[in-house]
Amino acid sequence: MGLPRRVGDAAELRKSLKPLLEKRRRARINQSLSQLKGLVLPLLGAETSNYSKLEKADILEMTVRFLQEQPASSCPAVGAEPLDSYLEGYRACLARLARVLPACTILEPAVSARLLEHLRRRTASGDSVDGSSQMPPPAPAPVPSPPVPPGSPGLWRPW
């Protein structure tokens, strides 16, 4: 197909491409909503099999409700010590992890429980609370994610 030579050809080309572009846009929206549903339902503690047929508006409403229930991130006070801010963030992260981790299927329940207990002991033991060390403890090694099966869409990128 060559470049359009007349104004009528350009208009005709636009007319023929518009349905294809719209179809792709709708497919992207539906795929994103499906991913959003897969992310939000476990966080709400809802069984995904009970919600196999949700309307798009239901998925968006559940997401909005979930985000509204999340505590607003608080900025540390102007005179607060960096260590205090770090501990507050660590505790908030631990509390969120304790809510979310049991609903995830990535880790076995025993491993999940051991991980949470270890993190709680680190907070309770005062490793960085006594002020002897101003540096936060090293971050734990990342948990490897399961391999992506071939043919799956992977990570959506807007470009």
Secondary structure, 3 states (H helix, E strand, C coil): CCCCCCHHHHHHHHHHHHHHHHHHHHHHHHHHHHHHHHHHHHHHCCCHHHHCCCCHHHHHHHHHHHHHHCCCCCCCCCCCCHHHHHHHHHHHHHHHHHHHHHHCCCCCHHHHHHHHHHHHHHHHHCCCCCCCCCCCCCCCCCCCCCCCCCCCCCCCCCC
